[in-house]
Amino acid sequence: MNLIRNKIFQNFSVLTGASAAMQLLWLLSSIRIARELEPAGYGLINLVSVQAAIFSIIASFGLRTVIIRQVARNRMDASRLFKISNRIRLITTLVAVLAAIGYNSIASDKSLSVSFVVVVVLTIIILSFGDSIESIAFGMEKMQASGYLNLLFSALFVAIIYLIPVQYFTISTVLYITMLNQGLKTIVYLRWLQKKVLNKNDINILVTKPEISGILKQSNYFFILAVFSALQTQVPIIFLQYNSTIDQIGIFSLGNRMLSPLQLVLNTMMTALFPMFSRLAIGNINLFAVRIKSLLNILVIVGILGCIGFSFFCKEVVILLYGVEFLDSANIILIQCWFTVLFGIFCVIGLVLSALDKQRLLAILSIIYGSSAIPIFYFGTRYGAIGLAVAFIIAALVNMTYHWFVFIKVLQNKVSLGYTLLIFVPLILSGIITTTLTVNLELFPKILAMFILFAISAIYIFKVEIKRISDADFINN
């Protein structure tokens, strides 16, 4: 009962549950979008989304983590930090909008049409302000509203997508509905924040230039981190546009859509745990290290289990949901599954460095990763979606080496060589086996095998790892 009443558990449960349901809803929407618009149309929609995400990095300017951390440590500053965040974003969002327009003006035959550029610009503005709102709410550890709102508006979006008549189902229609849905959600979220958080703080506050510059100084590192993270996640799609075809973007993006529930759970978990880990990092480094290892254990076990399960049913799932036109994406999605597990480990390392206020080191690592990965991605896109998927794995493994070394050092050598082998040897071996061998079992044996693996994993996680996380000393800290 103590665990159920714990705020961290409640936040994580609501966010994770809502996120999982939301991703299921978005998966349902992608089924109709992909079937109606086919790979080329689906690829173009994702290209617009990628551009909006890339330029939104400029608008956000690395403020999210800094604001969450500052609010978590001093909740009485919530209104002040909200004002600081919005004043900075007013400038950075303008720069982002101009950059998006400028890019599409000089991209010649690869530029978006004017109507799609409008969607990109408006989406940047909406995402920037929404991120500012959510940063304050998460810093206050009031994360349940975000989960409920995301779920509500995702359901609304899916309902609209399935109600659109075939004759009106176009790329423009889908993009404008997506943008308007996001805008309405942001307005509702702002009203909630004003009522539940900002009205409890002094609203007649003055914001000084030193305060703004202090936040900017911290956010610089996270901005650099975000830029080089985009080089690893978003920019490769642009490479695919230049080196391949739009339909290959659609095929590759389909994997991202199918894996987005897992990726969102990862991000949600890190977000929900970050305020607590920020306090624990300066109070008890030994306990901090123990809990981080438990987090890694759960992540790797669940990740391996999920990848093995998908390897059993990948072709059947793709054909059932999207049709034979997308069958080529089955192997690509499986490779992306394994990258997602590696990505989760990188997220844990980033969580550790952020909680320990080592944002400068985190930014340096991100620069190295992005710089080394770019040529790998560029070369991979010459072979289409499958080449890009393999390039992601290669880049991740290459860069994991020094990331893990830094991880060990910042935890003051509390991670042993034996533990390192225990994490990576099963991960690499199972990845090689599932991507190189074809499973020819009948349906029932595959279901039985997954049931046994799931039962064993669940027993271990709840009997060992969850028990550690829910210990009283963990809750109190």
N, C-alpha and C positions, 0 to 999 in steps of 0.2 A: 504493500500500500504506500510506503514511503516513496518508492520509485515512481508510482503513478502520480503522486501529488507533486513530485519534483518539477520545477519550472523547465529545466533543461529537457527532461523527458517529454513533458507536455509540448514544448515548442518543436522538438524533433519529431514527435509522433504526428502532430497536426501538419507540419510542413511536409513531412515525408508522405503521409497518407494523402494529403491534398495534391502533392506533386505527382505521386504515382497515378492517382485518378485523373489528374489534369493531362498527364502525358498519354494516358490511354485514350482520352477524348481527342487529343491532338492527333494521335495515331489513327483514330477513326476518321478524322477530317482529312488526313493525308491520303487515305484510301480512295476517297471520292475524287480529291484533287488530282492524284496521280492517274487514276483511271480515266478521268474526263480529259485531262490535258496532255497525258502521255509523257514520256521522259523529257522531251524538249520543253514543253510548257512548265512541267514541274521544276526543271532545271532553271528556267528563267525566274520563276518565283523565288527560288532559293538564292539566286544571284542577287536579286534586289534585297533580300534579307541580309545577305552577307555584307553588301555595301553599307547598309544601315548599321550593322553591328560594328564594322570597322571604324566608321566615322564617329560612332557614338563613344568610342574610346577617347577621342579628343574631347568630346563634350563632358564626359565623366571625369577626366583628368586624374584618375587614381584616387578620387575623394572617398569612395565607398568604404574601404577598409579603415581609413583614418577616422572618418566620422563615427563608424560603428565602435571602434576602439575607444575614442574619446568619450562618447556618450556612455558606454559601458562602465567607464571608470569614474565618470562624474555626471550622473543623470540630471542634475539641476541645470546643466549647460545645454540641454536639448534644444531649446528655442534659439539660443545664441548660435549654436552650431548649424542649425537649419538655415538661419539667415546667412551665415558665412558660406555655407555650401551653395546656396542659391545665387549669391552675389558672384561667386567664382564661376558657377555654371552659366551665368548670363553671358559672360565673355567667351568661355570655352565652347559653348554651344553655337554661338555665332561663328566662331572660327571653324567649327566642325561642318556647319552648313555651307559656308563658303568653300571649304575644301572639297566637299561632296560635289558641289556645282562645278567647281574648277576641274576636278578629275574627269567628270563626264563631258566637259567641254573640250578636253584635249585628247580624249581616248579614241577619237576617230570612229572607226567601224565597230569598236568594242563598247562604245558608250550606250547608256540606256536612253530610251525615248524620254521626251519632256515629261509626260504623265508619270512615268516610273521614277524620274528624278524627284518629282513633287512628293511622291510617296516616301522616298528615302529621306528627304528633308524633314517632312512632318514626323516621321517615325523617330528620327534623331532627337527632335525636340521633346517628344512624348517620353521616350526612354530616359533621357537625361533627367527630367523632372521627376519621373517615377522612381528612378534610382535614388534621388535625393530624399524622397519621402520614405522609401524603404530602409535607407541607411539609419535614419533616426529611429524608426520603429524597431529595427533589429538591435540597435544599440541599447534600447530600453528593454530588450528581450521580450517584446510584444510581437511575436512572430505569427501568432495564430491568425490575425486578420489578413495577412498576406496570403496564407494558405487558403483561407475561405474565399477571398476575392478572386484569386487565380482560378480556383475550381469553378466558381460561379460563372466567370466570364469565359472560361474555356468551354463550359457546357453551352453557353449562349452562342459562342462562335460555331461550334459543331452543329447545333440546331439550325443555324442560318445556312451553313454550307450545304446541309442535306435538303433544305427547303428551296434552294435556288433552282428554278427550272433549267433544263438542259440548254435551252436556247440563249439563256443569259449567263451561262457558266463560262466566264472568260478569265484570263489572267488578271486583267484590270479589276474585275469584280472581286476576285479573291483578295487581291492586295489592298483595296480600299476597305473592304470589310474587316480585314485584319487590323489595319491602322485605326479605324474608328473604334473597334472593340478595345484596343489597347488604350486609346485616349479616354474612353468612358470609364474604364477601370481605374485609371490614374486620378480622375476627378473624384470618384467615390473614395479612393484611398486617402486623398488629401482631406476630404471632409472628416473621415474617421480620425486621422492624425490630429487635426485641429481640435476635435472634441475630446479625445482620449489622452493626448499627450501635451500638445502645445498650450492648451488652456490652463494647465497646471504649472506652467512656468511663467516667468515675467516676460510679457510680450513687448513691453516698452524698454527694450534694451538697445544700447549702442554697440555697434561693432567697430572695432578699431583696426587700423591698417596693420599693426603688429600681429593681431590675432589672425587676420587673413593671411599674412605672409608666413606665419607659423604653421598654419594648416597646409599652405602651398608647399612649404619646405618638406613636410612629411609626405605629401601626396606625390611629389615629383618622382620618388622611387617607385611607387605603385603605378604611376602613369607609364614609366619606362617598362615596368613589368607587364602591364596590359598591352603595350605596343608590341613587345616581343612575343607575348603570348598570342596575339593576333597573327603574327608572322607564322606561328606554328599551327593555328587553327583556321583562321579565316582567309588569309592571303593565298594559301594553296588552292582555294576554290577559284580565285582570280587567275592563278597560273593555269588551272584546268581550262578556264575559258579561253585563254590565249593559245595553249598548246594542244587542245583537243576540241571537243564540241559541246554544245549546250546540253545535249542528251546525256553525255557522260557526267555532267554536273548533276543532272537529275538522278542518275543511277547511284552516284556516290552519296548524294544528299539523302537518298532513301535510307541508306545505312545509318546516317546520322539521326534521321527521324525515328527509326526503329530502336536505336540505342539511346535516344534522348531520355527515356524514363530512368535508365541506369545512371546516366550522366547527371541528370537533375537530382536524383537521390544523393549522389556524391556531393554535389554542390550544396544541397540543402543540409546534409549532415555536417559539412565543414562550417557552414554559416551558423547553424544552431549551436555548434560546440565552440565557436571562436570566442565569444565573450567570456565563457567559463575558462577556457584555456588561457586567455589573456591574463586573467587574475591568478590562475594557478602557476603560470610561468614565473611570476615574480614572488611567489609565496613558498613553493615547494617543488624544486626542480626534480627531485627523485620521484615523487608521485607523478609529476608531469610526464616523465619518461616512461613510467610503467603504463600509464593510461594511453599514451601515444602508441606503444607497442600493441596494446589490446585493440586499439582502433585499426592498426595495420593488419593484425591477424584476421579480424572480421572482414575487412575489405578484400583481402587476398582469397580467403576461403569462399566468400560469396561470389567473387569475380570468377574464380576457376569453375565453380559449380555452374554459374550462368553460361559461361562460354562452352562448356562441355554439353550442356543442355541444348544450346542453340545449334551446335555442330550436329546433333542428332536430327533436328527437325528444320534446318534452315531452308531447304528448297521447298518443302511443303508449305511452310509459313509464307514465303514470298509469293508463291503461286496463288495460295488461298486469298491473301490480302490484296495483292496488286496485279496479278495476272502474269502470263508468260512473257509479256513485254519486258518485265523487270527481273526475269530469272537470272540474268547475268550478275545481278547484285548479290546473290546468295553468298558466294565465296568472299566477295568484298566485305559484306557485313560481318562475316565470321572473323576476318582479319581485324576489322574495326572493333570487334568485341574485345579482342586481346589488347589492342591499344588502349581501350577504355580502362582496363585493369591497371595498366602501366600509368595511365593518366591519373588514376586514383592515388597511386603511390606518390606521384609528383604533388598532388593536392595536399596530402598529409605533410610532406616536406615543406610546402609553402605555408601551411597552417602553423607549423612549428616555428618557422623563421618569423612569420608575422606576429605571433604571440610573444616572441622573445624580442620584439622591436628591431629585428635585423632586416628591415626593409631594403637597406642599401645592398646588403649581401644578396638578398632575394632578387633585386633588380639586376645585379651583376650576373647572377646565374641565368636569369632569363635572357639577357643580352647574348651570352655565350650560346645558349640553346638555340635561340632564334637565328643567330648568325651562322651556326653550323648546320642547322636544319634546312635553311632556305635553298641551298644548292641541291640537297637531297630531294626536296619536294619538287623543285623545278624539273629535275631530271626525271623523277617518277611520273609527272603529269604527261610526259611524252608518250607514255604507254596507257593513257586513259585512267579510268577510275581505279582499276586494279593496281596499276603502277603507283598511284598516289597512296592507296591503302597500305601497300608494302613499304613505301617510303616513310610513312608515319611510324611504323614499327621500328625500322632501322634507325631513324632519328632518335626515337625514344630510348632504345637500348644503348646507343652511343652516349647519349647525354645523361643517362641514369648513373653512369659510373662515378663521375665527380659529384653529382647531386647527393648520392648516397654517402660519399666520403664526408661531405659537409654536414649532412644529417647526423652522422656519427659524432663528429666533432662538437656540434652545438649542443648535443645531448650529453656531452662530457664523457664520451666513450662508454655509455651505458648500453650500447647496442654491440653485441659481440659478433665475431666472424661466424660462429655457429648459427646465430639467429639470422644473419644475412643469407646464409646458404639455405636455411629452412624456408625463407621467404621466396627466394628467386629460383632455386633448383626445381621445385614442383611447378612453378609458374611457367618457366621456359620449356620444360619437358612436355607438359600438358598442351602448351601452345603449339609446339612442333608436331605433336601427334595428331591433334584435331585438325590442323590445317593441311597436313600432308596425306592423311589416311582417310578413306571414304568409309562411312559407317553403313553397312548393308543389312543391318538387323531389321526384323519385322517390327511393327509398331508396338506390340505388347512388350517385348523384351526391352525396348528403348524406354518405354514408360516405367517399367519395373526398375531398371537400372537407375533412372533419375530419381525415383521415389526413395530407393535405398541411399543414394548419395545425399539427397536432401535431408533425410532423417538423421543420418550420421552427423552431417554438418550442423543441423539445427540443435541437436543434443549437445554437441561440443560448445557451440556458441553461447547457448543459454546457460549451460552448467558451468562453464569456465569463464568466458570473456565477459558476458553481460553481468555476471556476478561480480567480477572485479570492478566494472564500471559503476555499478550501483552500490558499492561499499559506502559506508557512512562517511569515511574521511574524504572520499571523492565528492560526495554531495555537499558536505560542509565547506569544502574549498571552492 
